[in-house]
Amino acid sequence: MLLSQSFIPILKNNPSEAKIKSHQLMLRVGMIKQASAGIYSWLPLGFKVMKKIEEIVRQEQNKIGAQEILMPTIQSSEIWKESGRYEDYGEEMLRIKDRQNREMLYGPTNEEQVTEIFRSSLKSYKSLPQLLYHIQWKFRDEIRPRFGIMRGREFYMKDAYSFDVSDEEALYSYNKFFLSYLRTFKRLSLTAIPMAADTGPIGGNLSHEFIILADTGESKIFTDKRIFDLNSNDTELEKNSLQQMRKKYEQYYSVTDEKFNKEEFEKVVSEENRLITKGIEVGHIFYFGDKYSKAMGASVDLPGGKKDFVKMGSYGIGVSRLVGAIIEAKYDNKNEIMKWPLSVAPYDIALVPMINKNDTSALDKAINIFKELTINNIESIIDDTEENFSSKIKKMNLIGAPYQIIIGKKSDGDLLEFKEIGKETQNLSLTKIIETIKKQKNSN
């Protein structure tokens, strides 16, 4: 891909209306464009990153046996009235009427919709457990949308729902998602800490938020520093190993401000291990038993002719929010350098040829390198503009491809100037460069 033919409208300076790193960068490099307050169009660069994040989320959901569906964005008010949440949800819900004067709403979440699907489709305990998920746009009419896509009104989200025959089986499903989230964020090169959290309008009595540390975060967190030393490499989905994995994290005090108890915090966490800071919520999981199934009559037949309401949980990941969260975690604002994790980078490598009007040899070489990289499934972009070297490097540092090849006077013969952003330049052959990038891609 040639930069001159790409739709990447880069601005010279940070927009004045953007107050946090992610909002500044996403506007500056043309990842998004505001359509109205809290609502954005996603342009090619931003959309590529978001779709890669989406695919990682999808892969990790599939690994635990969750099945993908797609539910509508517009829902009937009737099922929300059944659950009792239609009036309780508040003004964040966008309520509308169709031409038949029927009350509809733009779904802020999907507990009611998925419960209606389940109750009309399955009747026997033999069909359980069921884990269903979808990835879809949501809308919540925030009173004060801010920070770009971090606190917008429209956002892209993965939400999953579990249906089980008993509390014991339901907790097994909960633990599967707990592990899935740890795996997902690890693949995104994020350290996301599970923290006991308030259940809010979703309801229930068990909930964890997954938080990454960030000064711009809206969540205040209180935790034991030792939790950061944990590295869950669990791959087993067996009940006992999943339960032990969750207990490993829960042994350390780690809560959001809604659950904070100062006396307990100071009692169980030594002074040198206490950490009070801010973070960004990137995932939230809930177990709420039969709150929705009982209200909406979602029951299954049990052995012996009895019926019981299924036990449910819900599990959300903000896919579009993760784009901003990664920027907050990875962007060097002082030096204006973004290094995307290779797993979600819009391009794996940037080719920067030194071009002048009378000599196209560097560009020709870049195009040949591009072709060889493409054959090896390595995505690259060529800066084919005639700007000076420092301007080109500045642009590519903002776009954030993890690797760069500089094609200039030092690129004679088989050796190329190869650089990983933030590290020293090396002189390597194209074969070695391809081998290096492939090895790193495979580790993700």
FENZINOR-V215491 format. One record per residue. RES is the residue in one letter. PHI is phi in whole degrees, 0 to 359 (999 if undefined). PSI is psi in whole degrees, 0 to 359 (999 if undefined). OMEGA is omega as a letter, one per 20 degrees, with the letter a starting at -180 (* if undefined). Layout:
# FENZINOR-V215491
res->RES phi->PHI psi->PSI omega->OMEGA
res->RES phi->PHI psi->PSI omega->OMEGA
This chain:
# FENZINOR-V215491
res->M phi->999 psi->129 omega->r
res->L phi->272 psi->135 omega->a
res->L phi->299 psi->324 omega->a
res->S phi->296 psi->338 omega->a
res->Q phi->256 psi->3 omega->a
res->S phi->268 psi->148 omega->r
res->F phi->269 psi->80 omega->r
res->I phi->229 psi->83 omega->a
res->P phi->283 psi->90 omega->a
res->I phi->276 psi->134 omega->r
res->L phi->265 psi->152 omega->a
res->K phi->289 psi->326 omega->a
res->N phi->228 psi->164 omega->r
res->N phi->293 psi->135 omega->r
res->P phi->298 psi->139 omega->a
res->S phi->294 psi->333 omega->a
res->E phi->282 psi->347 omega->a
res->A phi->270 psi->127 omega->a
res->K phi->252 psi->342 omega->a
res->I phi->239 psi->162 omega->a
res->K phi->305 psi->313 omega->a
res->S phi->295 psi->318 omega->r
res->H phi->294 psi->317 omega->r
res->Q phi->300 psi->309 omega->a
res->L phi->293 psi->318 omega->a
res->M phi->295 psi->324 omega->r
res->L phi->285 psi->320 omega->a
res->R phi->294 psi->319 omega->a
res->V phi->264 psi->10 omega->r
res->G phi->70 psi->40 omega->r
res->M phi->279 psi->327 omega->a
res->I phi->220 psi->163 omega->r
res->K phi->218 psi->130 omega->a
res->Q phi->292 psi->131 omega->r
res->A phi->263 psi->318 omega->r
res->S phi->200 psi->181 omega->a
res->A phi->304 psi->118 omega->r
res->G phi->75 psi->10 omega->a
res->I phi->230 psi->131 omega->a
res->Y phi->229 psi->146 omega->r
res->S phi->275 psi->140 omega->r
res->W phi->260 psi->117 omega->a
res->L phi->272 psi->170 omega->a
res->P phi->310 psi->315 omega->a
res->L phi->296 psi->311 omega->r
res->G phi->293 psi->322 omega->a
res->F phi->294 psi->323 omega->r
res->K phi->299 psi->316 omega->r
res->V phi->296 psi->313 omega->a
res->M phi->298 psi->320 omega->a
res->K phi->292 psi->328 omega->r
res->K phi->290 psi->320 omega->r
res->I phi->298 psi->316 omega->r
res->E phi->304 psi->318 omega->a
res->E phi->292 psi->323 omega->r
res->I phi->295 psi->316 omega->r
res->V phi->301 psi->314 omega->a
res->R phi->299 psi->314 omega->a
res->Q phi->300 psi->319 omega->a
res->E phi->286 psi->330 omega->r
res->Q phi->292 psi->317 omega->a
res->N phi->297 psi->327 omega->a
res->K phi->297 psi->332 omega->a
res->I phi->265 psi->8 omega->r
res->G phi->90 psi->12 omega->r
res->A phi->284 psi->146 omega->a
res->Q phi->248 psi->135 omega->a
res->E phi->274 psi->135 omega->r
res->I phi->230 psi->184 omega->r
res->L phi->216 psi->119 omega->r
res->M phi->257 psi->159 omega->a
res->P phi->288 psi->154 omega->r
res->T phi->284 psi->327 omega->r
res->I phi->264 psi->125 omega->a
res->Q phi->240 psi->157 omega->r
res->S phi->284 psi->143 omega->r
res->S phi->290 psi->340 omega->a
res->E phi->298 psi->318 omega->a
res->I phi->290 psi->331 omega->r
res->W phi->287 psi->328 omega->r
res->K phi->291 psi->324 omega->r
res->E phi->300 psi->316 omega->a
res->S phi->284 psi->343 omega->a
res->G phi->90 psi->8 omega->a
res->R phi->261 psi->353 omega->a
res->Y phi->299 psi->316 omega->r
res->E phi->274 psi->334 omega->a
res->D phi->280 psi->336 omega->a
res->Y phi->295 psi->326 omega->r
res->G phi->102 psi->187 omega->a
res->E phi->282 psi->354 omega->r
res->E phi->292 psi->338 omega->r
res->M phi->280 psi->126 omega->r
res->L phi->273 psi->110 omega->a
res->R phi->261 psi->135 omega->a
res->I phi->221 psi->168 omega->r
res->K phi->232 psi->141 omega->r
res->D phi->274 psi->184 omega->a
res->R phi->292 psi->343 omega->r
res->Q phi->269 psi->10 omega->a
res->N phi->66 psi->23 omega->r
res->R phi->276 psi->138 omega->r
res->E phi->284 psi->124 omega->r
res->M phi->233 psi->173 omega->r
res->L phi->209 psi->153 omega->r
res->Y phi->271 psi->116 omega->a
res->G phi->300 psi->121 omega->r
res->P phi->275 psi->342 omega->r
res->T phi->193 psi->175 omega->a
res->N phi->229 psi->22 omega->a
res->E phi->302 psi->315 omega->a
res->E phi->293 psi->315 omega->a
res->Q phi->298 psi->316 omega->a
res->V phi->289 psi->328 omega->r
res->T phi->294 psi->321 omega->r
res->E phi->296 psi->320 omega->r
res->I phi->297 psi->315 omega->a
res->F phi->296 psi->311 omega->a
res->R phi->294 psi->334 omega->a
res->S phi->269 psi->359 omega->a
res->S phi->240 psi->324 omega->a
res->L phi->235 psi->139 omega->a
res->K phi->232 psi->347 omega->a
res->S phi->247 psi->145 omega->r
res->Y phi->298 psi->338 omega->a
res->K phi->294 psi->342 omega->r
res->S phi->276 psi->354 omega->a
res->L phi->262 psi->153 omega->j
res->P phi->280 psi->162 omega->r
res->Q phi->231 psi->130 omega->r
res->L phi->239 psi->115 omega->a
res->L phi->239 psi->143 omega->r
res->Y phi->215 psi->159 omega->r
res->H phi->214 psi->163 omega->r
res->I phi->235 psi->117 omega->a
res->Q phi->202 psi->160 omega->r
res->W phi->287 psi->142 omega->r
res->K phi->235 psi->162 omega->r
res->F phi->221 psi->126 omega->r
res->R phi->228 psi->125 omega->a
res->D phi->279 psi->75 omega->a
res->E phi->303 psi->136 omega->a
res->I phi->292 psi->329 omega->a
res->R phi->219 psi->77 omega->r
res->P phi->297 psi->140 omega->a
res->R phi->201 psi->171 omega->r
res->F phi->63 psi->34 omega->r
res->G phi->64 psi->228 omega->a
res->I phi->282 psi->355 omega->r
res->M phi->287 psi->330 omega->r
res->R phi->219 psi->60 omega->a
res->G phi->266 psi->177 omega->r
res->R phi->270 psi->325 omega->r
res->E phi->249 psi->134 omega->a
res->F phi->208 psi->159 omega->a
res->Y phi->257 psi->128 omega->a
res->M phi->218 psi->144 omega->r
res->K phi->262 psi->122 omega->r
res->D phi->233 psi->137 omega->a
res->A phi->237 psi->159 omega->a
res->Y phi->218 psi->136 omega->r
res->S phi->247 psi->144 omega->r
res->F phi->231 psi->122 omega->a
res->D phi->223 psi->163 omega->a
res->V phi->275 psi->339 omega->a
res->S phi->212 psi->165 omega->r
res->D phi->299 psi->320 omega->a
res->E phi->299 psi->313 omega->r
res->E phi->293 psi->326 omega->a
res->A phi->294 psi->322 omega->r
res->L phi->292 psi->329 omega->r
res->Y phi->297 psi->315 omega->r
res->S phi->298 psi->317 omega->r
res->Y phi->302 psi->316 omega->a
res->N phi->291 psi->329 omega->r
res->K phi->299 psi->315 omega->r
res->F phi->291 psi->324 omega->r
res->F phi->305 psi->311 omega->r
res->L phi->294 psi->318 omega->a
res->S phi->303 psi->320 omega->a
res->Y phi->292 psi->318 omega->r
res->L phi->301 psi->317 omega->r
res->R phi->296 psi->315 omega->a
res->T phi->301 psi->309 omega->a
res->F phi->291 psi->329 omega->r
res->K phi->297 psi->319 omega->r
res->R phi->293 psi->339 omega->r
res->L phi->267 psi->9 omega->a
res->S phi->60 psi->34 omega->r
res->L phi->247 psi->141 omega->r
res->T phi->264 psi->98 omega->a
res->A phi->254 psi->123 omega->a
res->I phi->260 psi->127 omega->r
res->P phi->285 psi->130 omega->a
res->M phi->228 psi->137 omega->r
res->A phi->301 psi->133 omega->a
res->A phi->222 psi->163 omega->r
res->D phi->287 psi->146 omega->a
res->T phi->277 psi->342 omega->r
res->G phi->60 psi->212 omega->a
res->P phi->289 psi->348 omega->r
res->I phi->289 psi->321 omega->r
res->G phi->92 psi->179 omega->r
res->G phi->102 psi->182 omega->a
res->N phi->233 psi->10 omega->r
res->L phi->219 psi->127 omega->a
res->S phi->202 psi->144 omega->r
res->H phi->227 psi->135 omega->r
res->E phi->261 psi->146 omega->r
res->F phi->253 psi->117 omega->a
res->I phi->241 psi->136 omega->r
res->I phi->253 psi->143 omega->a
res->L phi->289 psi->135 omega->r
res->A phi->194 psi->135 omega->r
res->D phi->297 psi->334 omega->a
res->T phi->271 psi->1 omega->a
res->G phi->294 psi->151 omega->r
res->E phi->266 psi->349 omega->a
res->S phi->264 psi->127 omega->r
res->K phi->271 psi->132 omega->a
res->I phi->233 psi->152 omega->a
res->F phi->229 psi->119 omega->a
res->T phi->210 psi->164 omega->r
res->D phi->270 psi->124 omega->a
res->K phi->303 psi->334 omega->a
res->R phi->294 psi->343 omega->r
res->I phi->295 psi->336 omega->a
res->F phi->286 psi->345 omega->r
res->D phi->278 psi->349 omega->r
res->L phi->283 psi->141 omega->r
res->N phi->221 psi->99 omega->a
res->S phi->283 psi->109 omega->r
res->N phi->258 psi->17 omega->a
res->D phi->298 psi->136 omega->r
res->T phi->237 psi->345 omega->a
res->E phi->287 psi->140 omega->r
res->L phi->255 psi->16 omega->r
res->E phi->289 psi->145 omega->a
res->K phi->305 psi->308 omega->a
res->N phi->295 psi->319 omega->a
res->S phi->292 psi->325 omega->r
res->L phi->292 psi->319 omega->r
res->Q phi->296 psi->318 omega->r
res->Q phi->295 psi->321 omega->r
res->M phi->299 psi->315 omega->a
res->R phi->293 psi->321 omega->r
res->K phi->296 psi->329 omega->r
res->K phi->302 psi->321 omega->r
res->Y phi->281 psi->323 omega->a
res->E phi->285 psi->350 omega->r
res->Q phi->292 psi->340 omega->r
res->Y phi->255 psi->137 omega->r
res->Y phi->298 psi->127 omega->a
res->S phi->198 psi->103 omega->a
res->V phi->220 psi->159 omega->r
res->T phi->274 psi->171 omega->a
res->D phi->298 psi->333 omega->a
res->E phi->295 psi->333 omega->a
res->K phi->255 psi->4 omega->a
res->F phi->290 psi->135 omega->r
res->N phi->230 psi->109 omega->a
res->K phi->301 psi->316 omega->a
res->E phi->299 psi->315 omega->r
res->E phi->293 psi->318 omega->r
res->F phi->303 psi->311 omega->a
res->E phi->287 psi->339 omega->r
res->K phi->282 psi->318 omega->a
res->V phi->261 psi->348 omega->a
res->V phi->240 psi->123 omega->r
res->S phi->295 psi->155 omega->a
res->E phi->303 psi->321 omega->a
res->E phi->288 psi->343 omega->a
res->N phi->258 psi->359 omega->a
res->R phi->282 psi->136 omega->r
res->L phi->227 psi->121 omega->r
res->I phi->241 psi->116 omega->a
res->T phi->205 psi->195 omega->r
res->K phi->242 psi->157 omega->r
res->G phi->207 psi->170 omega->r
res->I phi->250 psi->127 omega->r
res->E phi->284 psi->125 omega->r
res->V phi->244 psi->351 omega->r
res->G phi->199 psi->154 omega->a
res->H phi->210 psi->130 omega->r
res->I phi->237 psi->147 omega->a
res->F phi->224 psi->145 omega->r
res->Y phi->239 psi->125 omega->a
res->F phi->230 psi->18 omega->r
res->G phi->59 psi->235 omega->a
res->D phi->254 psi->23 omega->a
res->K phi->306 psi->314 omega->a
res->Y phi->269 psi->322 omega->a
res->S phi->295 psi->324 omega->r
res->K phi->289 psi->317 omega->a
res->A phi->295 psi->330 omega->a
res->M phi->251 psi->7 omega->r
res->G phi->69 psi->36 omega->r
res->A phi->266 psi->90 omega->a
res->S phi->239 psi->164 omega->r
res->V phi->231 psi->156 omega->r
res->D phi->282 psi->131 omega->r
res->L phi->257 psi->167 omega->r
res->P phi->302 psi->140 omega->r
res->G phi->90 psi->5 omega->r
res->G phi->89 psi->358 omega->r
res->K phi->281 psi->162 omega->r
res->K phi->238 psi->153 omega->r
res->D phi->209 psi->153 omega->r
res->F phi->282 psi->138 omega->a
res->V phi->292 psi->154 omega->r
res->K phi->261 psi->132 omega->a
res->M phi->234 psi->155 omega->r
res->G phi->219 psi->162 omega->r
res->S phi->226 psi->154 omega->a
res->Y phi->213 psi->113 omega->a
res->G phi->244 psi->144 omega->r
res->I phi->228 psi->129 omega->r
res->G phi->277 psi->97 omega->a
res->V phi->295 psi->312 omega->r
res->S phi->292 psi->324 omega->r
res->R phi->297 psi->327 omega->a
res->L phi->298 psi->330 omega->r
res->V phi->301 psi->311 omega->r
res->G phi->293 psi->322 omega->a
res->A phi->297 psi->320 omega->r
res->I phi->296 psi->319 omega->r
res->I phi->298 psi->314 omega->r
res->E phi->302 psi->325 omega->a
res->A phi->279 psi->331 omega->a
res->K phi->247 psi->342 omega->a
res->Y phi->279 psi->127 omega->r
res->D phi->270 psi->96 omega->a
res->N phi->293 psi->324 omega->a
res->K phi->295 psi->315 omega->a
res->N phi->263 psi->2 omega->r
res->E phi->54 psi->54 omega->r
res->I phi->233 psi->123 omega->r
res->M phi->249 psi->128 omega->r
res->K phi->239 psi->100 omega->r
res->W phi->291 psi->143 omega->r
res->P phi->304 psi->140 omega->a
res->L phi->302 psi->331 omega->a
res->S phi->295 psi->336 omega->a
res->V phi->230 psi->6 omega->a
res->A phi->300 psi->142 omega->r
res->P phi->297 psi->327 omega->r
res->Y phi->222 psi->144 omega->r
res->D phi->288 psi->324 omega->a
res->I phi->211 psi->144 omega->r
res->A phi->253 psi->134 omega->r
res->L phi->257 psi->123 omega->a
res->V phi->240 psi->88 omega->r
res->P phi->277 psi->143 omega->r
res->M phi->275 psi->109 omega->a
res->I phi->249 psi->138 omega->r
res->N phi->226 psi->164 omega->a
res->K phi->299 psi->330 omega->a
res->N phi->264 psi->358 omega->a
res->D phi->214 psi->110 omega->a
res->T phi->257 psi->12 omega->a
res->S phi->298 psi->323 omega->a
res->A phi->293 psi->320 omega->r
res->L phi->293 psi->318 omega->r
res->D phi->300 psi->319 omega->r
res->K phi->294 psi->320 omega->r
res->A phi->298 psi->319 omega->r
res->I phi->295 psi->321 omega->r
res->N phi->294 psi->320 omega->r
res->I phi->296 psi->317 omega->r
res->F phi->305 psi->315 omega->a
res->K phi->298 psi->319 omega->a
res->E phi->291 psi->321 omega->r
res->L phi->296 psi->318 omega->a
res->T phi->299 psi->318 omega->r
res->I phi->303 psi->327 omega->a
res->N phi->265 psi->19 omega->r
res->N phi->58 psi->38 omega->r
res->I phi->247 psi->120 omega->a
res->E phi->280 psi->131 omega->a
res->S phi->221 psi->160 omega->r
res->I phi->228 psi->139 omega->a
res->I phi->253 psi->125 omega->r
res->D phi->277 psi->95 omega->a
res->D phi->265 psi->15 omega->r
res->T phi->281 psi->166 omega->a
res->E phi->261 psi->23 omega->r
res->E phi->289 psi->166 omega->r
res->N phi->287 psi->166 omega->a
res->F phi->301 psi->314 omega->a
res->S phi->296 psi->323 omega->r
res->S phi->294 psi->320 omega->r
res->K phi->296 psi->314 omega->a
res->I phi->296 psi->320 omega->r
res->K phi->299 psi->317 omega->r
res->K phi->297 psi->314 omega->a
res->M phi->291 psi->329 omega->r
res->N phi->295 psi->326 omega->r
res->L phi->288 psi->316 omega->r
res->I phi->298 psi->321 omega->r
res->G phi->90 psi->20 omega->r
res->A phi->302 psi->131 omega->a
res->P phi->299 psi->335 omega->a
res->Y phi->234 psi->155 omega->r
res->Q phi->223 psi->144 omega->r
res->I phi->243 psi->123 omega->r
res->I phi->259 psi->123 omega->a
res->I phi->248 psi->101 omega->a
res->G phi->213 psi->216 omega->a
res->K phi->295 psi->331 omega->a
res->K phi->272 psi->8 omega->a
res->S phi->257 psi->25 omega->r
res->D phi->289 psi->150 omega->r
res->G phi->73 psi->212 omega->a
res->D phi->272 psi->348 omega->a
res->L phi->268 psi->141 omega->a
res->L phi->237 psi->151 omega->r
res->E phi->281 psi->112 omega->a
res->F phi->242 psi->134 omega->a
res->K phi->219 psi->133 omega->r
res->E phi->269 psi->130 omega->a
res->I phi->307 psi->130 omega->r
res->G phi->90 psi->359 omega->a
res->K phi->234 psi->173 omega->a
res->E phi->287 psi->152 omega->r
res->T phi->288 psi->142 omega->r
res->Q phi->239 psi->156 omega->r
res->N phi->257 psi->108 omega->a
res->L phi->230 psi->157 omega->r
res->S phi->285 psi->158 omega->r
res->L phi->298 psi->323 omega->r
res->T phi->301 psi->316 omega->a
res->K phi->291 psi->322 omega->r
res->I phi->298 psi->314 omega->r
res->I phi->299 psi->317 omega->r
res->E phi->299 psi->317 omega->a
res->T phi->297 psi->313 omega->a
res->I phi->291 psi->318 omega->r
res->K phi->299 psi->317 omega->r
res->K phi->300 psi->316 omega->a
res->Q phi->292 psi->320 omega->r
res->K phi->297 psi->319 omega->a
res->N phi->292 psi->333 omega->r
res->S phi->286 psi->346 omega->r
res->N phi->270 psi->999 omega->*
